[in-house]
């Protein structure tokens, strides 16, 4: 191994250690409650040492968000490849995954809550993240509705907001009290929702009322999303 490659490896290790310490501290104390000095101390570096890898605490946060949720983003996208009511089963699998990664969920919840403030450096990131999640969920449910698997009289945009609210709300309750079984609770929610959304339930009552929205149509091309 050359000196150059050895320095590169040490640099990667230091960067990873800084990100790991920042993740743990942001999850416990929030972004605003964590100092750069505390992060530096946790990895046996000076503040200038940390700033060598990340030019500011804000840059460190944004790098953490980009790296920490890259893998989660792939999982989320895979979940949303399921259409119609099958999406609810896929979301249950996502909840099951979250139940075994409490540190990641705690970090996400802490930073999301802080980012409600428009002057938080993570604000734009989480606004865009939620927008993309809602858009992808809506797209998946629209396929089910247009194929006739979901009632045509359901406002899918409002439904998407409800699903996201339930998932996030269960996570917060679970973080506060481990006796909360968010997997079982979401399974119950998904089962009830499937019963209510099923197109067959509305066939008799709303035949002719929902109009073309309730008719079976070809699934839309989602390649542009």
N, C-alpha and C positions, 0 to 999 in steps of 0.2 A: 504494500500500500504506500503510495506517495504521500509526501507531506500535504500536498494540496487536497487529496482525497480524504486524508485524516481530518484536516480542518473542516472540510465540508460535512463529514459525518458528525463531528462534534457540534457544528453549527446546527445541523438538523435535530440533534438530540437536545440541545439547549432550547431551540425554538419549541419543540414538542413539550419539553418540561414547563416552559413558561405558559403555554396554552393550557396544559393540564392544571397548573396551579391557579391560573385565572378562572378556569371553568369551575373548580371547586369553590373558590372564594366568591365568585359572582353568584353561584347557586345558593350559598349560605348567607351572604351579606348584601347581595345586589351589586350592580355596577357602581352606583354612587357610594355605596358603603365600603368599597374596597379601594385601597390606595395602591399606587404603583410600587411604593416602598414595601408594602406587605407582600406583594407578588414577588418582588425581587428577593426579599428575605427568604421566602419559601423555597426558592431554587438556588440559594447561595450566590446570588449575583447582586451587583449594585444597581441602582436605578439606571445609571448610564449603560450598564450591561444589558438590561432589558430593552432600553431605547435603541440599542445597536440593532436589535431584531425587529422592533416595532417602534416607529417614530413617536407614538403617543399612546396614551391609554385608550383613546377612541379607536385608533388603528388596531390595537390589540383586540378590542371587542369585535370589531368588524371581521378581523381575520378568524377569530374564534367562531363567530356565527357562520362564516363561509365554510370552515372546515368541519365544525361539529355537526352541522345539519346537512352536509353534502350526502352522506350515507342515508340519513333519515329521509332526505328528499327523494332518493332513488326508491326507497321502500314505499313512500307515499305515492309516487307516480305509478309504481307497480300495482298498488292497491286500487288506484283509480282507473286501471285498464278494465276493470269489471264494470259492466253496464247494468242499468235497471236495478231491480231488487237484489241482484247478486252483489251489488256494491256494498250492501249492508253487512253481508257475511264477511267480505273482505275487510271492512272497517273493524269488525269484531276482531279479526286476526291482528290488526294494527294495535288495537287496545290491549290485546294479550301480549304483544311485543313490548309495549310501553310499561306494562306491569312488571317486567323483569329488568327494566333499566331506570330505576328511580332517580339516580343522579342526573341523568339526561333530562328526565321529565321535570325535576326540580329546577334545573338551570333554565329550561325553556319557560316554565311558569314564572320564575322570578324576573327574567328579563322581559317577558311579554308584559307583565304588570307594570314594570317601570317604564316601558316604552310607550305607555298610554300618553305620557307627557310629550308634547310635540318637539321639545328641545332636547330630548334624549337622543344620543347618537344612534340608537337602534330603532328609532321610531319608523323611519322610512322602510327599513328592512322588514319589520313585522307587518306594516301596512301592506306592502307588496306580497309578502308571504301569504297572508290571509286572503288577499284578493285572488292569488293564483289557486289557492286551495278551493275557494268557493267556485271559481270558474271551472276547475276540473271536475268537481263534484256535480255541478250543474250540467256540464256536458255529458257525464255518464248517465245521470238520471233522465236527461232529455231523450237519450236513445231508448231507454225503457218505456218512456211515455209515448214516443212516436211509433214504437213497435206494438203498442197496446198492452204492455205489461203493467203500466202504472196509470192510474185514473187520469183522464184528461182534464179534470176540473181542479187538479192540485196545482197551486202556485209553487213551482219548483225553486224559485229564488228564495222565498221565505222558508221553504223546507230545508234548503242547504244551510241557511243561517241557524236553524234549529238544531240540525245535526252537529254542526261545529260547536254550538253552545253546550250541548249535552256532553260531548267528548271532553271539552276543556273543563267544564264544571265538575265532571266526575274526577278528572285528574287532580283538581285542587282539593276536593273533599278527601281523596285518597292520600294525598301528601300530608294533609292535616291529621288524618285518622286512618291508620292502616287497617282498621276493622272494616272500612268501606271496601266492598268488593266491586271495583269498577268494571271488571269483565262481566260478572253476572248481571250487574245493573244495565250495562250497555246491551247485553244479549236480550234482556227483557224489553228494553226500548226498541231494539231492532225488530224483535218478533212482533210487538204491537204495531210498529210502523208498517211492517210488511202486510199485516192483516188489513190495516186501514187503507193502504195505498193500492192494494190489488185491484186491477181494472174490473175483475168479475164482480166485485161488490157494488160497482156503480152502474153495471149494465142495465139492470132493470129500472133503477130509480132515475137515471139521467140519460137514458136512451133518447136521442133527439134533442136533449137539452145542452149537452156539451158541444154538439155540432162537430165540425171537422176535427177538433182537438182530440176527440175520443176515438177517431177512426184509426185503423192500423195503417201505418205509413212506413216507407223505407227509411232506415236509419240514416242520419245525416253523415256527411263526410267531415271527420274531425281533424283531418290532417293539417288544417291551417292553425289549429290552436297550439 
